[in-house]
Amino acid sequence: MSSLEIFQFAVKQLAYISAPLIVFTAIMYSDRIIHEIFAIVYKTRKALPR
């Protein structure tokens, strides 16, 4: 195995490990953002008189 092949293998392994973590953090972060948006919408709707 050449150093280039080893490097490519290492990059692939890193991608397999990091991809689920990135997806997980993205889901967690988007969930928080959605909650924030809902909170803002709820507050503004309560503030506005019907």
Phi and psi restraints in degrees (range 20) as a CNS / XPLOR table:
assign (resid 1 and name C) (resid 2 and name N)
       (resid 2 and name CA) (resid 2 and name C) 1.0 -82.0 20.0 2
assign (resid 2 and name N) (resid 2 and name CA)
       (resid 2 and name C) (resid 3 and name N) 1.0 166.7 20.0 2
assign (resid 2 and name C) (resid 3 and name N)
       (resid 3 and name CA) (resid 3 and name C) 1.0 -63.3 20.0 2
assign (resid 3 and name N) (resid 3 and name CA)
       (resid 3 and name C) (resid 4 and name N) 1.0 -32.6 20.0 2
assign (resid 3 and name C) (resid 4 and name N)
       (resid 4 and name CA) (resid 4 and name C) 1.0 -65.9 20.0 2
assign (resid 4 and name N) (resid 4 and name CA)
       (resid 4 and name C) (resid 5 and name N) 1.0 -43.3 20.0 2
assign (resid 4 and name C) (resid 5 and name N)
       (resid 5 and name CA) (resid 5 and name C) 1.0 -63.7 20.0 2
assign (resid 5 and name N) (resid 5 and name CA)
       (resid 5 and name C) (resid 6 and name N) 1.0 -41.2 20.0 2
assign (resid 5 and name C) (resid 6 and name N)
       (resid 6 and name CA) (resid 6 and name C) 1.0 -62.6 20.0 2
assign (resid 6 and name N) (resid 6 and name CA)
       (resid 6 and name C) (resid 7 and name N) 1.0 -42.8 20.0 2
assign (resid 6 and name C) (resid 7 and name N)
       (resid 7 and name CA) (resid 7 and name C) 1.0 -61.5 20.0 2
assign (resid 7 and name N) (resid 7 and name CA)
       (resid 7 and name C) (resid 8 and name N) 1.0 -46.3 20.0 2
assign (resid 7 and name C) (resid 8 and name N)
       (resid 8 and name CA) (resid 8 and name C) 1.0 -62.0 20.0 2
assign (resid 8 and name N) (resid 8 and name CA)
       (resid 8 and name C) (resid 9 and name N) 1.0 -40.7 20.0 2
assign (resid 8 and name C) (resid 9 and name N)
       (resid 9 and name CA) (resid 9 and name C) 1.0 -62.9 20.0 2
assign (resid 9 and name N) (resid 9 and name CA)
       (resid 9 and name C) (resid 10 and name N) 1.0 -43.5 20.0 2
assign (resid 9 and name C) (resid 10 and name N)
       (resid 10 and name CA) (resid 10 and name C) 1.0 -62.8 20.0 2
assign (resid 10 and name N) (resid 10 and name CA)
       (resid 10 and name C) (resid 11 and name N) 1.0 -41.9 20.0 2
assign (resid 10 and name C) (resid 11 and name N)
       (resid 11 and name CA) (resid 11 and name C) 1.0 -62.7 20.0 2
assign (resid 11 and name N) (resid 11 and name CA)
       (resid 11 and name C) (resid 12 and name N) 1.0 -42.4 20.0 2
assign (resid 11 and name C) (resid 12 and name N)
       (resid 12 and name CA) (resid 12 and name C) 1.0 -61.7 20.0 2
assign (resid 12 and name N) (resid 12 and name CA)
       (resid 12 and name C) (resid 13 and name N) 1.0 -46.0 20.0 2
assign (resid 12 and name C) (resid 13 and name N)
       (resid 13 and name CA) (resid 13 and name C) 1.0 -60.4 20.0 2
assign (resid 13 and name N) (resid 13 and name CA)
       (resid 13 and name C) (resid 14 and name N) 1.0 -43.3 20.0 2
assign (resid 13 and name C) (resid 14 and name N)
       (resid 14 and name CA) (resid 14 and name C) 1.0 -62.5 20.0 2
assign (resid 14 and name N) (resid 14 and name CA)
       (resid 14 and name C) (resid 15 and name N) 1.0 -41.8 20.0 2
assign (resid 14 and name C) (resid 15 and name N)
       (resid 15 and name CA) (resid 15 and name C) 1.0 -63.1 20.0 2
assign (resid 15 and name N) (resid 15 and name CA)
       (resid 15 and name C) (resid 16 and name N) 1.0 -43.2 20.0 2
assign (resid 15 and name C) (resid 16 and name N)
       (resid 16 and name CA) (resid 16 and name C) 1.0 -62.4 20.0 2
assign (resid 16 and name N) (resid 16 and name CA)
       (resid 16 and name C) (resid 17 and name N) 1.0 -35.8 20.0 2
assign (resid 16 and name C) (resid 17 and name N)
       (resid 17 and name CA) (resid 17 and name C) 1.0 -77.1 20.0 2
assign (resid 17 and name N) (resid 17 and name CA)
       (resid 17 and name C) (resid 18 and name N) 1.0 -44.9 20.0 2
assign (resid 17 and name C) (resid 18 and name N)
       (resid 18 and name CA) (resid 18 and name C) 1.0 -78.7 20.0 2
assign (resid 18 and name N) (resid 18 and name CA)
       (resid 18 and name C) (resid 19 and name N) 1.0 -29.9 20.0 2
assign (resid 18 and name C) (resid 19 and name N)
       (resid 19 and name CA) (resid 19 and name C) 1.0 -56.2 20.0 2
assign (resid 19 and name N) (resid 19 and name CA)
       (resid 19 and name C) (resid 20 and name N) 1.0 -51.3 20.0 2
assign (resid 19 and name C) (resid 20 and name N)
       (resid 20 and name CA) (resid 20 and name C) 1.0 -62.0 20.0 2
assign (resid 20 and name N) (resid 20 and name CA)
       (resid 20 and name C) (resid 21 and name N) 1.0 -35.7 20.0 2
assign (resid 20 and name C) (resid 21 and name N)
       (resid 21 and name CA) (resid 21 and name C) 1.0 -64.6 20.0 2
assign (resid 21 and name N) (resid 21 and name CA)
       (resid 21 and name C) (resid 22 and name N) 1.0 -43.2 20.0 2
assign (resid 21 and name C) (resid 22 and name N)
       (resid 22 and name CA) (resid 22 and name C) 1.0 -62.9 20.0 2
assign (resid 22 and name N) (resid 22 and name CA)
       (resid 22 and name C) (resid 23 and name N) 1.0 -45.3 20.0 2
assign (resid 22 and name C) (resid 23 and name N)
       (resid 23 and name CA) (resid 23 and name C) 1.0 -61.3 20.0 2
assign (resid 23 and name N) (resid 23 and name CA)
       (resid 23 and name C) (resid 24 and name N) 1.0 -45.1 20.0 2
assign (resid 23 and name C) (resid 24 and name N)
       (resid 24 and name CA) (resid 24 and name C) 1.0 -61.2 20.0 2
assign (resid 24 and name N) (resid 24 and name CA)
       (resid 24 and name C) (resid 25 and name N) 1.0 -47.9 20.0 2
assign (resid 24 and name C) (resid 25 and name N)
       (resid 25 and name CA) (resid 25 and name C) 1.0 -65.7 20.0 2
assign (resid 25 and name N) (resid 25 and name CA)
       (resid 25 and name C) (resid 26 and name N) 1.0 -36.6 20.0 2
assign (resid 25 and name C) (resid 26 and name N)
       (resid 26 and name CA) (resid 26 and name C) 1.0 -63.2 20.0 2
assign (resid 26 and name N) (resid 26 and name CA)
       (resid 26 and name C) (resid 27 and name N) 1.0 -42.7 20.0 2
assign (resid 26 and name C) (resid 27 and name N)
       (resid 27 and name CA) (resid 27 and name C) 1.0 -64.6 20.0 2
assign (resid 27 and name N) (resid 27 and name CA)
       (resid 27 and name C) (resid 28 and name N) 1.0 -45.5 20.0 2
assign (resid 27 and name C) (resid 28 and name N)
       (resid 28 and name CA) (resid 28 and name C) 1.0 -61.1 20.0 2
assign (resid 28 and name N) (resid 28 and name CA)
       (resid 28 and name C) (resid 29 and name N) 1.0 -44.0 20.0 2
assign (resid 28 and name C) (resid 29 and name N)
       (resid 29 and name CA) (resid 29 and name C) 1.0 -68.7 20.0 2
assign (resid 29 and name N) (resid 29 and name CA)
       (resid 29 and name C) (resid 30 and name N) 1.0 -42.8 20.0 2
assign (resid 29 and name C) (resid 30 and name N)
       (resid 30 and name CA) (resid 30 and name C) 1.0 -65.2 20.0 2
assign (resid 30 and name N) (resid 30 and name CA)
       (resid 30 and name C) (resid 31 and name N) 1.0 -35.5 20.0 2
assign (resid 30 and name C) (resid 31 and name N)
       (resid 31 and name CA) (resid 31 and name C) 1.0 -61.4 20.0 2
assign (resid 31 and name N) (resid 31 and name CA)
       (resid 31 and name C) (resid 32 and name N) 1.0 -43.1 20.0 2
assign (resid 31 and name C) (resid 32 and name N)
       (resid 32 and name CA) (resid 32 and name C) 1.0 -65.6 20.0 2
assign (resid 32 and name N) (resid 32 and name CA)
       (resid 32 and name C) (resid 33 and name N) 1.0 -41.9 20.0 2
assign (resid 32 and name C) (resid 33 and name N)
       (resid 33 and name CA) (resid 33 and name C) 1.0 -62.5 20.0 2
assign (resid 33 and name N) (resid 33 and name CA)
       (resid 33 and name C) (resid 34 and name N) 1.0 -43.4 20.0 2
assign (resid 33 and name C) (resid 34 and name N)
       (resid 34 and name CA) (resid 34 and name C) 1.0 -61.2 20.0 2
assign (resid 34 and name N) (resid 34 and name CA)
       (resid 34 and name C) (resid 35 and name N) 1.0 -42.9 20.0 2
assign (resid 34 and name C) (resid 35 and name N)
       (resid 35 and name CA) (resid 35 and name C) 1.0 -61.1 20.0 2
assign (resid 35 and name N) (resid 35 and name CA)
       (resid 35 and name C) (resid 36 and name N) 1.0 -43.0 20.0 2
assign (resid 35 and name C) (resid 36 and name N)
       (resid 36 and name CA) (resid 36 and name C) 1.0 -61.2 20.0 2
assign (resid 36 and name N) (resid 36 and name CA)
       (resid 36 and name C) (resid 37 and name N) 1.0 -45.7 20.0 2
assign (resid 36 and name C) (resid 37 and name N)
       (resid 37 and name CA) (resid 37 and name C) 1.0 -61.6 20.0 2
assign (resid 37 and name N) (resid 37 and name CA)
       (resid 37 and name C) (resid 38 and name N) 1.0 -45.2 20.0 2
assign (resid 37 and name C) (resid 38 and name N)
       (resid 38 and name CA) (resid 38 and name C) 1.0 -61.3 20.0 2
assign (resid 38 and name N) (resid 38 and name CA)
       (resid 38 and name C) (resid 39 and name N) 1.0 -40.5 20.0 2
assign (resid 38 and name C) (resid 39 and name N)
       (resid 39 and name CA) (resid 39 and name C) 1.0 -62.9 20.0 2
assign (resid 39 and name N) (resid 39 and name CA)
       (resid 39 and name C) (resid 40 and name N) 1.0 -44.5 20.0 2
assign (resid 39 and name C) (resid 40 and name N)
       (resid 40 and name CA) (resid 40 and name C) 1.0 -63.7 20.0 2
assign (resid 40 and name N) (resid 40 and name CA)
       (resid 40 and name C) (resid 41 and name N) 1.0 -46.3 20.0 2
assign (resid 40 and name C) (resid 41 and name N)
       (resid 41 and name CA) (resid 41 and name C) 1.0 -60.9 20.0 2
assign (resid 41 and name N) (resid 41 and name CA)
       (resid 41 and name C) (resid 42 and name N) 1.0 -43.4 20.0 2
assign (resid 41 and name C) (resid 42 and name N)
       (resid 42 and name CA) (resid 42 and name C) 1.0 -62.6 20.0 2
assign (resid 42 and name N) (resid 42 and name CA)
       (resid 42 and name C) (resid 43 and name N) 1.0 -43.2 20.0 2
assign (resid 42 and name C) (resid 43 and name N)
       (resid 43 and name CA) (resid 43 and name C) 1.0 -64.5 20.0 2
assign (resid 43 and name N) (resid 43 and name CA)
       (resid 43 and name C) (resid 44 and name N) 1.0 -46.2 20.0 2
assign (resid 43 and name C) (resid 44 and name N)
       (resid 44 and name CA) (resid 44 and name C) 1.0 -66.3 20.0 2
assign (resid 44 and name N) (resid 44 and name CA)
       (resid 44 and name C) (resid 45 and name N) 1.0 -35.5 20.0 2
assign (resid 44 and name C) (resid 45 and name N)
       (resid 45 and name CA) (resid 45 and name C) 1.0 -69.7 20.0 2
assign (resid 45 and name N) (resid 45 and name CA)
       (resid 45 and name C) (resid 46 and name N) 1.0 -35.7 20.0 2
assign (resid 45 and name C) (resid 46 and name N)
       (resid 46 and name CA) (resid 46 and name C) 1.0 -70.7 20.0 2
assign (resid 46 and name N) (resid 46 and name CA)
       (resid 46 and name C) (resid 47 and name N) 1.0 -36.3 20.0 2
assign (resid 46 and name C) (resid 47 and name N)
       (resid 47 and name CA) (resid 47 and name C) 1.0 -69.2 20.0 2
assign (resid 47 and name N) (resid 47 and name CA)
       (resid 47 and name C) (resid 48 and name N) 1.0 -36.7 20.0 2
assign (resid 47 and name C) (resid 48 and name N)
       (resid 48 and name CA) (resid 48 and name C) 1.0 -75.3 20.0 2
assign (resid 48 and name N) (resid 48 and name CA)
       (resid 48 and name C) (resid 49 and name N) 1.0 126.4 20.0 2
assign (resid 48 and name C) (resid 49 and name N)
       (resid 49 and name CA) (resid 49 and name C) 1.0 -74.9 20.0 2
assign (resid 49 and name N) (resid 49 and name CA)
       (resid 49 and name C) (resid 50 and name N) 1.0 137.8 20.0 2
